[in-house]
């Protein structure tokens, strides 16, 4: 059966969507490879989620001391400033808190018809979508994307944010591991030469130390 122009357009759109997802993941991996720290990775994650879900704004919050702190934000300046100054509680009154409590992807097509949503800060948005960022069963944080108009997200976009949040968890864990290794290297360099510190914290150094543990005592 001959393929119609409509079928060809749909296929081209699907291919471009896949390429965009690949570019987004590549950007996150590049940020990790550059060892620029967790903040650079989080910024890349938020921008990728915002772009892939065709949202106007996006943000990411990390859990610390039973509160969700804004650490990356692409959006309206006043709302960003308010969120930085007012960490979210783990409850259902905000999208961030509700997603953390439920530990599942949450979609609010229009906040004006959601009686539980009582966020006190600026609201330059109407539709919201949030996904938990988790490593195994541990909640790391929440990523949220929003639209200024009451335009619900599609099922594909909801599934995409959920999938990308899982990738974000891996990216954040890896970035934190890199920072931890760098801190260890810095601490070791206070007592040994930088070259020795780098060797000890490298994979080759781990193998060398493991071999020493296997040597018999004389």
N, C-alpha and C positions, 0 to 999 in steps of 0.2 A: 504494500500500500504506500502510495506517495506521501511524503511528509509535507504538511502544509506550512505556510509562512508563520502561522501562529505557533506550531510545534517547534519550529526552528528558533523562534524568538524566546520561547520558554526554555529550551535547552541552553541557549546562549546565556540567559539570565541565571540559570542554575550553575553553569560553569563559572560565571563571573562571581557568584556568591561564594563558591568553593574557593576560588582564588583569593577573595577578600578575607575569608577565614584563615587561609594559609598565611597571608601577609600579616594578619593580626598576631597569630601564634609566633611567627618568625620575629616580629618586633619584640615580643616578650622574651623569647630565647636570646635575642641579641642583647637586650638589656642585662640579662643574667650573665652572659658571656663577658660583657665588658666590666663586670665586677664593680658597677657604679653604686651598689648599695640597694637596700630594699625599696627606698623611696622611688628610685628610677623605675624599678620593676612595677610597683603599684601604679604609678602614673601611666605606664604603658598598658597595664591591664584595664584600667578604667577607660582610657580613650578607645581601646579596642572594643570593649563591651558597648560603649556608647555608639560607636560607629556601626558595629555589626547589627545592633538592634534598632538602628535608625532612631535613636533617642536624641533629645535636645541636650540633656545634662546627664552626668553620671558621677558616682562617688563610691569610695570604698572605706569601710570602717573596720578597725581591728579591735578585738576583745582584749581588754586589760583591766584588772581589778573589778570585774563584774560590770564594766561599762563599755560601750562601743564608741571608740574615738575616731573621728574623721582624720584620715591620713592621706587621702588623695581625692581631689575633687575637680571636675571639669564642668563648670556651670556658672550660675549667677553669683557675682561676688558677695552680695549681702548674705545670701543663704549659706555660702561657703564659710564666711566669717562666723556666722551664728553657730553653725555645726561644729566648727573648731572649738568654740568657747562653751558649747553645751553638749557633752557626751550623751548618747542615748542610753536609756535604761532598757533592760531586757523585758519588755512588755508589749502589748498589742496596740499601743497608742500611736506608734510611728511605724513606717515601713521597715526601717532598720531593725528596731526592736522586735517587731512581729516576726520577721524572717528568722531572727536569731532564736526566738522562742520556739517557733514551729520547726526550725531546721529543715525547711523545704522551700522550694521556689514559690513565692507569693506574688499574685497579680491583682492589682487594684485598678480596674478600668477608669474609675472616676472617684477621686477622694471626697468630692462633695456629697456623694450618696453613701459614704461609708461612715456609719455612726461611731465606730471605734477609733477612727483616725482623728486625733486631737492634737497633732503636732503644733507647738506654740510658735515656731519660727516662721520666717518668710515662706510663702508657698507659690513660687512662680511656676507651677506645674499642676497638672490634673491627673494624668495617667502615670502609674508607677509599677515597676517590676523589680523584685529583689530576689537574690539567690544567696544561700549560705556558702561560705568558703570554709571547707572542712578538710582535715587530714585524718583519715579513718573516722573515728567517732568524736574527734575533738573539733569544736568550733573555733576557727581562727578569726573569722570576721564575717562581713556581709558586703556584697556588691549590689548597688542599686542604680537603675537607669530610669529616667523620667521623661515625660513629654509635657510641653506647656499646654497643649490642647487635650480634651478628653477623647483621645484616639487610642483604643486598646491595642496591646501588642498581640501579634499573631501567635499561633501555636508553635510555629517554627522558631520564632524569636524567643519565646519562653524556653523552649528546649535548648536553644543555642546559648542563652545566658547560663542555664544550669550546667551545660557541658563546659562552657568556658570558665565558670567558677571553679569547677574541678581542676582544670588546667592551672588556674590562678593559684590554687592551694599548693600545687606542686612547685610552681614558680616561686612563691613566697618562701616555702620550706627550703628550697635550694638556695635562694638569696640569703636567707638567714644562716644557712650552713656556711656559705662563703664568708659572711661577716664573722661568724664564730671562729673559723680557721684563722682569719686575719687578726682577730683579737689575741688568739693563742700565740700566733707568730710574734706579735708585738710584745706580749708578756715575756716570751722566751728570749727575745732579743735583749732584754734587760740583764740577762745572766750569761748568755752565750753570744757568739758572733751572729750577725744576720744570716750568714750562709748556713750555719748549723741549724738555726731556728727554722729556716725555710726547708731544710732537708728533713727535719724531724716531723714537720707538719705536712709533708708531702706523702704521696702514696708509696714512693720508694722508701721513705723513712719509716713508715708504718711496717712495711715488710721487713726492713732491717731490724727494727725493735722486736717484731714477732720472732724473728730468727734467734735473737739473743735469748729470749725466754726459753727456747728449746735447747740451749746449750747445757750440757751436764755440769753440775757443780764439781769442782776439783777438791 
